[in-house]
Amino acid sequence: MANPLRSEVRQLYKNLLFLGREYPKGADYFRERLKSAFMKNKGVTDPEEIKKLVDRGEFVIKELEALYYLRKYRAMKKRYYEEELSAVLNIGRPVD
């Protein structure tokens, strides 16, 4: 009596757990929230409702990826353009 969407749900959980390793508030915080979200919906048996929940989880994955890309972009911008900006504004140079 296994649900055909069970493998999708398990794969979603694994993907979210993997992405949670880089979460800004920490992996433990993310894991606890993820587990509680899945446990809250463990009683859902309607295949349409499960599909909606899986789609919502995939949306969360996209949002997490966007968050990580933005964080990476900001770090790179800060690293490479801070020197250029400080040179243009003469920041950090002694005043004669």
Secondary structure, 3 states (H helix, E strand, C coil): CCCCCHHHHHHHHHHHHHHHHHCCCCHHHHHHHHHHHHHHCCCCCCHHHHHHHHHHHHHHHHHHHHHHHHHHHHHHHHHHHHHHHHHHHCCCCCCC
